[in-house]
Amino acid sequence: MRVLVIGDGAREHALCWKLVESPLVDELYCAPGGDGVAVVAECVPISPSALQTLLSYCDENDIEFVIVDSLAAIENGLVDMLNRNGYPAFGPDMGGVKLEISKSFAKEFCQRRDIPSPRFACFENSDAAMRFLDEIGLPVVIQPDRAVDRAKVAICRTRADAEAAIAARLSKPDAGAIVIEEFLDGEEISYAVITDGNVVLPLTSTTPRWDGEATPSRPGCLSPAPAVTPEIEREIVERIFTPTVEGMKAERRMAKGLLSARIMLTPEGPKVLDYKVRLSDPDWQAIVLRLQGDLMPALVSSYDEMLYRFNPFRWHDEAAAVLVIKTDGTLDSEKVATAVDAAEIADSDIVVFQSYQDRELGVTAGGKDLDDMRKRLRAAAERIEQVLQAS
């Protein structure tokens, strides 16, 4: 099978790293990919936003399956276009993507479908928003209706902070709506599934707060999340993901492809903070390290709506973790390659996933001993940074 992946993040590198193992994949391409992806797949210099060019590439190169992970491509209708033209594609259509790109839609959807989530309200008027603060109390979370990857999200613990956040977000003529929701206490985790629009095939959990090593300048995650017991996992699938998929289908917006959610584990149970309808960084990098077996059949069956035939995924006993090194995107590619080699050669269990222009380097490792894994990840990250900072 000739497979094309659309995207340029470290998550696409991780995906291609996993797919190249599949006996179903004869040729693997990625548009546009990056230096890391080029080690395992052929990179195609086409922007994810160039829909017609991508379609022509599929025509000219006999592509048999497309995995669309770029949000720009999904939003602009690439999955819809590919399917109309006879190319099977893994990913959501323009109806399904609304779960991610519109916070108001996602929260109103949860309310309609009785999916546990925080109290919220949407506003385009600052006076009404200020009045809602009196009703909901503090602290609150304030974000634009469109807040991709947690951009421009404010956690406000004082009235002054909340009023400033509301004013800042509604001051522009084209600002659009904002969402104000209650701040939830608990432990934040993420959970991911694959769906064909009818059934849910669970993947696993991750957590962004696992060891004190991850910081805003060097974020990370651990999989599985220690707080997610088998009982909590069942509750997440049954109370969140199954009604999400069934509700989207009932509303004629099929949720197909990979679906994940940020979830707060509260004393009242798991509650959805937001959704994502594509692979997530750095979570996916940890997930693929733990995943046993061939991923490709599940991706094809998501398109074919045949996931009901699948047994649960199998997982390595070890946990997996990621530390992300962020750069300004101007590093010399040969120096980055040398830095990556320094980390991976020194510790054969280390795998580094690279984004486009090496803006993010996901340093990953697996292991049963979390303390040992922390030390090895820290050592690998330090090796990379030493090479990158050398003159």
Salt bridges, closest charged atoms under 4 A:
GLU12 OE2 - ARG11 NE 3.44
GLU21 OE1 - LYS18 NZ 3.29
ASP69 OD2 - ARG11 NE 2.88
GLU75 OE2 - ARG146 NH1 2.80
GLU100 OE2 - ARG278 NH2 2.76
ASP134 OD1 - ARG159 NH1 2.65
GLU135 OE2 - ARG119 NH2 3.67
ASP149 OD1 - LYS276 NZ 2.51
ASP149 OD1 - ARG278 NH2 3.47
GLU163 OE2 - ARG159 NE 2.79
GLU181 OE1 - LYS107 NZ 2.47
GLU188 OE1 - ARG209 NH1 3.47
GLU188 OE2 - ARG262 NH1 3.13
ASP211 OD2 - ARG374 NE 3.77
GLU213 OE2 - ARG378 NH1 2.32
GLU231 OE2 - ARG234 NH2 3.76
GLU235 OE2 - ARG239 NH1 3.22
GLU251 OE1 - ARG112 NH2 2.81
GLU251 OE2 - ARG113 NE 3.23
GLU268 OE1 - LYS271 NZ 3.91
ASP274 OD2 - ARG150 NH1 3.28
ASP274 OD2 - ARG262 NH2 2.94
ASP281 OD2 - ARG11 NH1 3.07
GLU305 OE2 - LYS256 NZ 3.43
ASP347 OD2 - ARG376 NE 2.93
ASP349 OD2 - ARG376 NH2 2.38
ASP371 OD1 - ARG374 NH1 2.18
ASP372 OD2 - ARG376 NH1 3.43
GLU385 OE1 - ARG218 NH2 2.68
